[in-house]
Amino acid sequence: MPVHKVLVVGGGITGSVLSLALAQRGTDVDLVEISPQWFGVGHGITVQGNALKALRSVGVLERVLARAVPFDVMRLRRADGGLITELSTPHTGGPDLPSTAGALRSDLQNALCDAVYAHGVQVRLGLTVERLDQSSEQVDVTFTDGSTGRYDLVVGADGINSAMRGLIGITQRPRPVGMSIFRVVAERPAEMDCAEVYYGGPRFKAGYSPISASQCYAYLLDENLDASLIGPRAPLALMRERGAGYGGTWGKVIASLPDDTAVDYRWIEAVLVDEDWHRGRTMVIGDAAHACPPLIAQGAAMCMEDAVLLAELVTGDEPLEKALDHFMSRRLPRVRMVLANSLQLAAWEINPGTPGADPARIMSETLQSLTAAA
């Protein structure tokens, strides 16, 4: 029997897409988000074609693309800005969609938030799940404000640091990869028309992507610096110091930033629940189940694919247990491959000169394999 009432825990990209996909299939959906405010924040995001396909399936693609910047190539450059090569990017969402789009994360999240409300999802902010009690027929949930609810399925979409993982008995935890990332939003130079990556400089690499008509997203991949720097207000002076030696458009973008620019700094972590993500009528998806270094730009796409497929299967004719097993048989091999290849790229970045290292090949092969249906 299909599920009729679902609780989604976490209102980010994964939880929003899942809530929309379920509501569009007639499911009664409650969405809880621990933040007391629910709107798009953050830096830029690279959205590959398979993510655009998922956004189209829940009806928000046109709004996202109205502000995003689509492109079908990426360029690899030397640290001084000289061109190494230009690569065509596989159309992972099909030939009728751009292979890639750069977007402001807040534009994407705001489009999802508005659509979630418009489709009648019951959104509750400033709380999350405190306790789960399930039987073969239902899940009784106690929330952190003392209220309760009864559901056919509870889905944790609460990110890499998921509390839901532990609540349902999954013990895997994220681990540092050995890389960190500085990220800023800046004015977009006129010559920037696609994502570009700079190799061979003093750090692992630098790069950028256009994300709107007037803005771009620039980043620097570095070793793990002091953990006290982690957060949304790292000093711009430190990013400039660590990025000294990168020229071209990247150097131009960083030099143009006002001194009070907000710099987001994070250690990059990874996690994979390499077993079933469900425990009875409870489960985790998205970054709560699998999160990879952002070296193939497939993190958001894998999350959205999870959400769309899960909604399709649990509202179908199969019993829930069979639907969830079917879901795992389709999702786990795909996300395992993306994570393994992302970690391989990270290892090559951390250990330059590794015999046989070929980042362009592994990126291209990964994306080409993702042109197959999720």
N, C-alpha and C positions, 0 to 999 in steps of 0.2 A: 504493500500500500504506500502511496506517496506521502510525504510529510505534509502537514497542514500548518503547523506553527513552529517557527524556527527562531532561536535566539542567536544573534551575531554579536560577538564580543570584539570590539575594536572598530573604529570608524575611519581608518585610513583607506588607502586605495583598495586593498583586498576586501575589507569588510563592506565598503561602499558598493563595489561591483557585485559582490555576492548578494547583498541586500536588494539591489536593483534587479538582478537576474531572477531571484526568487519571487519578488513582488510582481514582476511582469508575468510570472507563471501562475499567479493567483494564490501564492503562499502568504500567510499572515506572518509578518516579520517584525521582531523587536530588535533594535540596534542599541547597544550601550557603548558609550565612549567615556573613558576615564577622565579626559580633559573636560573642564567646565565650559570651554568654548570650542566650537567645532567649525573650523574654516581652514582654508588652505594656507600653509606657511611654508617657508623653506626656500631652497635654492632651485636650480634648474634640474630638469630630468630629461633623459634621452629615452624616447618611446619608440621601440621597434615595431615593425609591421604587424607582428602577431599580437602585440598589445593594442594597436590601433584596431585590429579586427575584433578584439574583445570589447573595446569601447563602442564600436559600431553595433555590436550585438545588444548592448544595453542602452543604445539611443543617445549617447553623448558625444559621438565622434565629431559631428559637424561643429558643435560649439567649441570643442578643444582645438580642432584644426583652424578655426577662425582666428585664433591668436597664435598658434604654434607655427613653427617653421619646418616644412617638410623638405627632405633632401634624400638623394639616392646614392651618394658617394661619401667616402671619408678620405682624408689625406693624411699621410704619415710624413713628418718633417724632422729634420735635424734640429739640434738645440738652437742653432742660429737662425732657424726659420726656413732654411733651404729645403726644397721639396725632395722627398725620397721616392714616393709613389702615390698614385691615386687609385683607390680601390672602389669598385662597384659593390654596393651592399645588397645581399640577397633580399628578395621581397618575401619575408616570412609570413606576411598576412595575405599574400596573394597578389597577382599582377595589377589589380585595380586599386591598390593602396600604396602610399609611399613606403619605401623600405624603412625609413626612419623619420621621426619628427623630434625637434627640440622644443620643449615646452617649459614654462614656468610651473613649478610644482603646485603653486597656489592656484593657478588657472585650472589645472586638471582637478585638484581636489574640490575647488568651489563648484565646478560643473557637476561633479559627482554628488556633492552635498545637496545642491538644488534639486537634482533629479531624484534623490532618495526621498526628500520631503514630498516632492510632487507625486510620487507613486504610493504615498500613504504609509510608508514605513514609520513605525512608532519609535522615535529617537529619544533616548534618555541620556543626558550628559552629566558628567561629574560623578559617575559611579561605575562599578564593575561587579564581577561575580566574586562572592565570598565563599560559597559552598555549593556543591553539586551532589544530589542524591538521585540515582537513576535505577530504574527497573527495566524489564524487557520492553515495556510499553511507553515509557515517558521519562523525562528528566525534570526533577524539581530543583529549582534554582533559588538560592538566597543571595540577594544583592547586598552590597556594602552599606546601603541605607536602611537595611532591615526589611525591605519589601521582598516579595517572593513571586515566582512565576512557574508555570508548567509548560513544557515544550516537547515536541517530538524529536528535536535535534538541537544541539548546542554546538556552535562552531566558534573556536577561538581564532580570530584574525588579528591578534594583538601584537604582532611584530616580533623582531628577533629576540627581544627580551621578554617574551611571552610569559605571563603568569599562568595562563591556561594550560601550558605544557605540564607544569608541575601539578596543577589541580586534577588533571585527568591521568596522572601517573607516568608521564614521559620524562625521562631523566636527562636527556641530552641537553647540553648548554652550549651557547656560542663560545668560540675560541678566537683569540687574535690571530690574524693571518701573518702579521709581521710588517704590515704597511699601514700608513695613515693617509688621510686626505684633507687638504685645505680646499674650501669651496667658496666662491663669491659670485654674486650677480653684478654685472657691469654693463656699461653702455656698449652696444654692439657696433664695431667698426663696419664701415660700408663694404669692405672687401670680404667680410666673413659670410660665407654662403653655405657652409656645411661644417660638420665636426672635423677637427684636426687634432692630431696627437704628435707631441714633440718627444723624440728619443735622443739618447746620448748625452744628456746634460748632467748636472751635478746630483740630481735626485732620480727617482725611478722613472718618472715621466711627467709631462705637463700637457694640458689640452684645454679645449673649449668647444662649445656648441652654441649656435644661435638659438634663442628660445622665444623670441618675439620680434616684431618689426624693429624694436629699438633696444632690445636687451640680449645679453649673452650670459652664459654660465661658464666660468673658468675654474680650473682645478689644478692642484699640484699633488702628486703622489710622492710620499716621503717615507722615511723610516718612522717607527713609533717614537714620538717625542714624549715629554713629561705628561703624565695623565691629567695633571691639573689644568692643562690647556683645553681639554675636551669640552666642547660646548659651542654655542652659537656666537660667542663674542671673543674669539681668539684675536690677538693683535695683528693688524695688517702689516706692521713693520716686520714681524716674524715671517709671514708668508713672502714678503718681498726679499728678505734676507735669504730664506731657504730657496727661493726661486731665481736668485741672481745667477745669470749664466744662460737663461732662456731668453732668446730674442724674438725676432719676427713679430707677428701680430700678438702673440701671447705676452711678450714683454711690453708691448704698447698698451694692451688692455690693463695689465697690472699697474703700470706707471700712471695710468689715467685715473685710478681710483681715488676718491676723496679719502683723507686720512681717517675719517670716522666710519669707514665702510665696515659693515658686519662681516666677519669671516667665520664660517662654520668649520670646526676642526674635529675630526673623529678618527679613532683607531678603526680600521676595517676588520670586521669579524665575520666568521662563517659558521653555519650550523646545518646539519642534515639529520633529520629523523629518518634513519635508513631502515625503517620497518613501518608497519601500519600507523597512520596518523590518527586513527580512530580507536576509541575505547567504548564499545557499546554505542550509545546514542550521543556521545561527545567526541569532538575531534579538533584538530588544529590544521590550518592551511596557510599558504603564503609564507611570509618570512618567519612565522612561528614554527613552521615545519622545515623550511629550507631557505637559507640566505647565503648569497655568494658574493665574492668581491665584485665590484662594478666594472670589470674589465671587458665584458662582452655586452654590457648594457642590457642584460636580460632579466634583471631582478624583478622589476615591475611587471614585465611581460609574463614571467612564470607565475606570479601572484594572480594576475588577472585571468590567465588560463585556468588556474585552479578554480577560481570563483565561478566562471562561466560553466565549466564542465560539471562541477559539483551541483550547481542549481539544476542543470539539465537532468542529471542522473537521479537525484533524490526526489524529483517531481515526476519521474517516469513511472512505469508499471512494475518495476522490480521491487521486491521487499528491500527494506533499508539496508540490511546487512549485505545483501548481494550488490546493491547499488554502490555501497562504500568500497566493497572489494573490487568492483569493476573500476571505480575511480582510481584506486591505488594502482591497479595493473596498468592503467594508462599514464598516470602522472609520475610515479616514482622513477621509472627508467629515464624519462625525459629530464626531470630536474636533477637526477644523479649525474647525467652526462654534462649538463650545463655547469653544475658545481665543480665537477672534476676538471673540466677544461678551464674554468675560471681560476681554480687553484693552481693548475699547471702554469697558466699565464703569470700568476702572482709569483710563483717560484722562479720563473725565468727572469722576472723583473728584479727580484731580490738577489738573484745570483747571475749577474750578467756574464755573458761568455760561455754559458752552459752549452756543451756540444749538442748539436741538433736542434737548438732552440729556433722556433719559427713562429712567432706570434701571429703574423699575417695569415699563415696557413690555418692555424688552429681556430682563429676567429672566423675565417671564411667558412671552414668546414662545419663549425658549430652552427652558424646561422643558416647554412645551406640545409643542414639536417632538420632545422626547425621549420622549414617550409612545408614539411609533412604536417598533417592535421594533428592538433594537440590531443 
